[in-house]
Amino acid sequence: MQATAYTYDSETRSGQVLLDDGTPVAFDAAAFDAGGLRLLRPGQRVRVEGDGEGGARRITLVTLQTF
């Protein structure tokens, strides 16, 4: 699914994305590292993969959105 980078902390390699419906979802260093990224800027469009729903939703991959 697609999302927009909302926050990113380069020291912990974690942050939050906003899903297209405006829902914020956190990601951890493992999800960031799985995408092979080196940096993420707020406002960038990203592709995310995850599991769970609602409050149990967990992001497992963050990578740049390519068209």
Secondary structure per residue as TSV (DSSP state, phi and psi in degrees):
chain	resnum	aa	ss	phi	psi
A	1	M	-	360.0	162.8
A	2	Q	E	-100.6	153.4
A	3	A	E	-155.9	177.1
A	4	T	E	-121.1	132.2
A	5	A	E	-61.2	131.0
A	6	Y	E	-109.4	-52.5
A	7	T	E	-135.0	155.4
A	8	Y	E	-156.1	131.0
A	9	D	E	-112.5	112.1
A	10	S	T	-67.8	-24.0
A	11	E	T	-73.7	-39.7
A	12	T	T	-97.8	-9.8
A	13	R	T	55.7	38.0
A	14	S	E	-132.2	166.8
A	15	G	E	177.0	-152.3
A	16	Q	E	-137.4	150.7
A	17	V	E	-118.7	157.4
A	18	L	E	-106.9	121.4
A	19	L	E	-67.8	165.9
A	20	D	T	-62.5	-19.7
A	21	D	T	-90.0	4.3
A	22	G	S	92.1	-0.1
A	23	T	-	-74.8	123.6
A	24	P	E	-79.9	136.9
A	25	V	E	-135.3	129.3
A	26	A	E	-80.3	152.3
A	27	F	E	-132.1	152.4
A	28	D	-	-106.9	-180.0
A	29	A	H	-60.5	-36.3
A	30	A	H	-62.5	-41.2
A	31	A	H	-67.9	-39.6
A	32	F	H	-65.4	-47.2
A	33	D	H	-64.7	-32.9
A	34	A	H	-62.6	-27.4
A	35	G	T	-85.0	-7.7
A	36	G	T	73.6	17.6
A	37	L	-	-81.2	156.8
A	38	R	S	-110.1	-24.4
A	39	L	-	-154.5	152.2
A	40	L	-	-141.3	129.8
A	41	R	-	-107.6	138.1
A	42	P	T	-54.7	136.6
A	43	G	T	98.2	-15.4
A	44	Q	-	-69.7	141.5
A	45	R	E	-80.2	134.4
A	46	V	E	-132.4	162.6
A	47	R	E	-108.6	133.5
A	48	V	E	-126.9	149.5
A	49	E	E	-125.1	149.5
A	50	G	E	-164.2	-175.5
A	51	D	E	-140.6	166.7
A	52	G	-	83.8	174.6
A	53	E	-	-140.6	158.9
A	54	G	G	58.1	-134.9
A	55	G	G	-67.4	-16.5
A	56	A	G	-94.1	5.3
A	57	R	-	-64.5	135.8
A	58	R	E	-134.2	127.6
A	59	I	E	-82.4	130.3
A	60	T	E	-111.5	-12.1
A	61	L	E	-153.3	133.5
A	62	V	E	-127.7	124.5
A	63	T	E	-144.1	165.8
A	64	L	E	-70.2	144.0
A	65	Q	-	-77.7	125.7
A	66	T	-	-117.8	146.9
A	67	F	-	-107.8	360.0
